[in-house]
Amino acid sequence: MPRFFTHTITGDLAQIEGPDASHIALSLRMRRGEELTVCDGEGTDYPGTLEQITPELVTVRLSGSLPSPGEPKIKITLFQALCKGEKMDTIVQKAVELGATEIVPLLTRRCVARPDQKGFEKKRQRYAKIALEAAKQCGRGIVPQVGELITLDNLLVRMEGFSQAFLFYEQAQRLLGSMKLDGIKKLAVIVGSEGGFDPGEAELLKQAGAQVLSLGSRILRCETAPLAALAAILCLSGEL
């Protein structure tokens, strides 16, 4: 069943505007009375039927509501050190598909990519669009946000808001599979760029309470490591 995000829901009516309305009317060629699902972007789905259709505005008559099945119970924020080229595009897209709640780009000592604020803001707009399209494609109940670029100092402050933090570090000895996730509702996942983390950075994160973990004996690319970590965490938490 087609599925679309909208914040315009009043009573038993929802409105869809912009590119999605055009897609319904012109690309999908849907007709009045056909069924679709509307999501409010806050974790609730609304099944309904099309009532009015134009390329500019679509009205949907809603028949009920239910929690979006695409949202994992554990809320994961991925703090990803900036990677070169288009690797961040892939990380954002796949992290959304796997269930991340938020993706926060992180600037560390070994990041090769070091954009200025203006240059990064353009990239962030692209990442946000990638996240939106991925959320639509995979049936998410929210559109995960891509945060502003932060430093390690910012991250150390933000860690206080999480139940637990996992730092994936190439010199770690403890495997992720040994961790128990019972009771963790909000988790920070911290992954490095091509060069990993400086030992001093890893020590600061450890002192701040992060669990320093390994993804095994194989050397993973920076775009592979966060996705492997997310998939394994969701499996350990019973989501896969």
N, C-alpha and C positions, 0 to 999 in steps of 0.2 A: 504494500500500500504506500503511495507517495506520502512524504513527510516533510513538513516545513516549519521553520522557526518564525515566531512573531511575538511581539510584546503587546499587540493590540487585541486584547481579549476583554469583552464586556458582556457579562451574563452568559448567554448561550450563543453568542456570536463572536467570531474572530475575523479579522481583516488581514490580508496579505497584500503587500504593496511592492513596488520596485521590480528588480530582476526576477524575483520568485513569481510574482503575478504574471509577468510576461512569459516565464517558462511554463506555467500552468496553462495559460491561454493559447500560446503559439507553438511551443515545442511539444508539450504533452498532449495538446488538443483535448483537454478534459472538458466534460460537459456537466451541466447542472444535474444534481442528483448523484454524481459519482462520489465515492468515498475517499477520504484522505485523513491523515493525522496531522494535527497542529501541536507544536511544542512551545511552551512559554519561555524556554531557555533557562528555567530555574528548576528543572527536574520533573515537570508534570506534562504528560501527554493528554491530548484531547481528540478523540475520534470524532469525525463529523462528516457532513455531506456538503458538496458545493451548492451554493444558493445563487450567487451572482458572479459572473466571470467577465472581466475585461483585461486587456494587457496591462492596465495601470492599477487595477484594484480587484481583488477577489474576496468574496464574503463566504464564510463557512458557518453552517449551522452545527453547533456542537451537541453531542449526545451524551457526554459524560467526561470523566477524567480519571486518570490512573498514574501512579508513579512511572517515570520513564525507566524501562528495563535496562537501558544501556549504561546506567550509572553504577560504578562499583561502590561498595560500602566503605572502602578505605579511600580517603582523599589524599592524593599524591601530588605534591608540587615538585616538579623537576627543575633543579637549578643546574643549568647546562652551561659550562664554560664555552665561550665563542669558538666556533670552528671556521676553517677557511671555506671559501667558495659557497657552493649551494648545499653544503652538508646540513646546515641549520634548517633549511627548507624540509629536508627529509626527516630530521629529528622531530620537528614540530608536527608534521603530518602524521607520522607513525605514533608519536607519543599520545596525540589526541585519539587515534584509533584504539590504542591500548588502554585508555582510560585515565590519563593524567588530568588533574583538575586545573593545573596552571603550569605554564612553562616560563621560567625566569632566566634570561640570558645573564651570564656571569663573566666578568672580566678578571682574569687571573694573570699571574706573572708570566706564564708560559703560553698565553694566547698569542698566536701569530696575527690573527685578525684583530685590529685595534681601531675601529671606526670612530670618528668624532660624533658628537651628539646629533648633529643634523643628519649625517650619513646613516647613523643607526636608526633614527626615527623612520626614515624611508624603508629600511629593511623591516622594521617592526610592523609597519603597515602591511607589508607583503606577508609577513608571518601570520598576522591576524586574519588575513584573507584565507591563507592556507588552512588555519585552524578552523575557520567557519566551514569551509568546504569539506574538510575531513569530518567534522561533527555531523554535518548533514548526511554524508555518505555512510557513516557507520552507526547511525541511530543513537547518538548521544542525547542526553536530556539537558545538557548545558553546552554552551560554546566556551571551551577553555580559553582563558585569557593568556596572552603573551605579554609579560611584564616589561618594564623598562630595564635597561642595562644597569646592573648593580656591581659593586665591588665586594671583595671578601669581607670588609668591615661591615657593609650593609647586611651581608648574609649572616654574620655572627649575631647581629641584633635580631634578625628575623627568626633565627632558629628557636628562640624562646617560645614562639607561638605553635610549635609542633610537639606532638606526643613523642616523636623519635626522629632522628636524622641518620641516614645511611650515607657514608662517604665511600665511594668506590675508588680505591687507590691501588696502583700497580704493585706496591710493596706490602700490601696487607696479607695477613696469614689466615684470617678467619673467613670462611666461605659464607656467602649469602644464605645458602641452604641450611646452615646451622641456626639461623635466627628464628625465633618464635614471634609471630605477629599478633598474638592474642591481646586484645585491648587497645591496639593502635588504631586510632581513628583518623589521625592527620599525620602524614609522613612526609619528610623532606628527603629527596633523593638528589645527591650531589655528584656530578660527573665532570671529569676534566676534558680539556681540549686535546689536540694532537699530542702535545708534550706532557700530558698528565698534570699532576700537581707538584709544585715545589715542596720539598720536605717540611719547610717552615710553615707553609699554608696548611698542610695535612695535620701538623702538630697543633696549630691553632684551632682547627675544626674539632680535633679530638678532645682538646681541653674544654671546648665549648659543649661537649656532650655527644658528638657524633660517633656512631659506631663505624669503625674503619673496616671495610669489607672487601673481599675479592670475588671476582666473577670466574675464577678458575685459572688454570695454568696457561691458557692460550691468550695471546695478545690480541685484543679486540680493537678495531678501529673506533675512532671517537664517535662516529655515527651509529656504530653497532652496540657499543657498551650501554647507553641509556635504554635502548629498546630491549636488550637482553635483561637488564635489571628490572624494568617495568613488568615484562612478561613473567619473570620468575617471582617477583613480589606478588603479583595478582594470583599466580598459581599457589603460592604458599598461603595466601589469605583465603583460598577457596573460590576465587573468581574465575579460574580457568580449569 
